[in-house]
Amino acid sequence: MSGQRLARRVGMVVAALALAVMAGGASGSFGEFQAFDYVWTAPQH
């Protein structure tokens, strides 16, 4: 397992969560988490 690849994946997830929080705030709407879902399910290239 590549630690560098894992670190990059974690970084993308954290960034996506940060964007989702900034976009949606604490509104309780989970539509913003589509970005998170995309990053989480995106194939690793």
Secondary structure as a PSIPRED ss2 file (coil, helix, strand):
# PSIPRED VFORMAT (PSIPRED V4.0)

   1 M C   1.000  0.000  0.000
   2 S C   1.000  0.000  0.000
   3 G H   0.000  1.000  0.000
   4 Q H   0.000  1.000  0.000
   5 R H   0.000  1.000  0.000
   6 L H   0.000  1.000  0.000
   7 A H   0.000  1.000  0.000
   8 R H   0.000  1.000  0.000
   9 R H   0.000  1.000  0.000
  10 V H   0.000  1.000  0.000
  11 G H   0.000  1.000  0.000
  12 M H   0.000  1.000  0.000
  13 V H   0.000  1.000  0.000
  14 V H   0.000  1.000  0.000
  15 A H   0.000  1.000  0.000
  16 A H   0.000  1.000  0.000
  17 L H   0.000  1.000  0.000
  18 A H   0.000  1.000  0.000
  19 L H   0.000  1.000  0.000
  20 A H   0.000  1.000  0.000
  21 V H   0.000  1.000  0.000
  22 M H   0.000  1.000  0.000
  23 A H   0.000  1.000  0.000
  24 G H   0.000  1.000  0.000
  25 G C   1.000  0.000  0.000
  26 A C   1.000  0.000  0.000
  27 S C   1.000  0.000  0.000
  28 G C   1.000  0.000  0.000
  29 S C   1.000  0.000  0.000
  30 F H   0.000  1.000  0.000
  31 G H   0.000  1.000  0.000
  32 E H   0.000  1.000  0.000
  33 F H   0.000  1.000  0.000
  34 Q H   0.000  1.000  0.000
  35 A H   0.000  1.000  0.000
  36 F H   0.000  1.000  0.000
  37 D H   0.000  1.000  0.000
  38 Y H   0.000  1.000  0.000
  39 V H   0.000  1.000  0.000
  40 W H   0.000  1.000  0.000
  41 T H   0.000  1.000  0.000
  42 A C   1.000  0.000  0.000
  43 P C   1.000  0.000  0.000
  44 Q C   1.000  0.000  0.000
  45 H C   1.000  0.000  0.000
